[in-house]
Amino acid sequence: MPSAVPWDMSPDRLEVVVLVVSAVLLLGVAAVRVSTGAGLPSLLLYLGIGLAIGEAGLGLRFDDAAVAQTVCTVALAVILAEGGLTTRLHVIRPVALHAGVLATVGVAISVAVTSTAAWLLLDVDVRTALLLGAVVSSTDAAAVFAVMRRLPLNRRTRALLEAESGLNDPPVIILVTLVVSSAWEDLDGWSALFGFVQQMGLGVVAGVVVAFAGRFVLSRVALPATGLYPLATMTFAMLGFGVAGVVGGSPFVAVYLAGLLLGNADLPHRAATLGFAEGLAWLSQIGLFVVLGLLASPSRLADALVPAIVVGVALTLVARPLSVALCSIPFRMPWREQAFTSWAGLRGAVPIVLATFPITAGVPNAQQIFDVTFLLVVVFTVIQGPTLPWAASRLAVTEPEITAELEIEHAPFEDIGASMLTCDIPKGSRLHGVEISELRLPGDATVALILRDGILFAPKPSTMLRRGDHLLLAVTDSERPGVERRLRAISRAGRLATWRGELGLPS
């Protein structure tokens, strides 16, 4: 085995650092392709890259848990912001209460059952058992977002899993922070409950306030470059993280909620913003898992294998199904959906990041907690990830692919009170075959240009629209909402949309 070399970030080695980081990122991008084909979450390959360049591979020694915790916390915030931006509010609204119960009561049940199993079966003290149960009890947003959006799940199941994974991190983070703190010996239930309610409440307030400030600014200011809109939107979401932390709230609640409200607002250049956020999220995932892979030591992992399997079995086969079943009673969730929701509670970055908290706090048995958590995530992701498509099919929680909604973007021209609208006609849209004159757009709105098969032309009134066309429309700001409704109505119901009662309201 090559001798370990120290983590050297000195200026005279900047070129080497840039070379290594660039190579790692390219490997991470390639890993997405490999993991997709193999049906595995890409986090496994990212962790593998970290292990390969670490002390047991190329010899790069990195053992600073505090730096890893800081880097990974910021990366998690970016991933949650992107998850909020890309989640449609009308989809998760029907399951919001259910997801909230799973993210609080469900997590509490999982922690209690898993911690009890660890205490009884692993012969560890109460504090270590509680930390083991807490760090692994929240589902991981990065893993869930990456896997669930590739499966043709019914909307309720997908929305429930995504909303739960976005909401259940803060309760666990608060619990782990309390247990590793110096106040552990004097901690009482009422103080813990008050701290939890305070952080959750202030996190919600911070996220909402920042999101509405961002919506107000971005919808009224014409920025000089298109690329500034995605940057400004993502910055507002991250601002929620910072504001919540400063006022004593949960930054993770705030950043997810800010992203959710911004992503569902009528903001300019939505597609560009989502593309930018997705790229940042992938970058964060690659960096996060590689750093965690670097932090792990393969020489210690063998001793943690049996405890990891014990805790993982208790969590996956007992605690998770029990928490889902009990939390689903008021919502009359079918047993098939309960079974899939239980099995699809993937673990990933969040448990491993939380396992660094005891190390930085100097808690006894902290290294054992990290090693057990690391192996648990790897082993059970290998087991659960590839089986999810089969499980979804066998439990009948899938649905046929539906026609994509017409996505309309707008770019404001602040000085003249007008906007440029753009949209692509998706497969299945009933705009296909409609002539320009049949659109009957409100006011003076005009279809200025059409891009079809790589050719740009100005349409005539008799020009017939086709699926795949990219439309460019000029419209005054006062008429824009009516134009968007008219286009959505025809896309859904055809030329006679109004006669059929289709108003073109947002989904």
Summary of the structure (lengths in Angstrom):
residues: 507
radius of gyration: 24.9
end to end distance: 57.8
largest distance: 79.3
contacts: 1775
relative contact order: 0.12
helix: 65%
strand: 7%
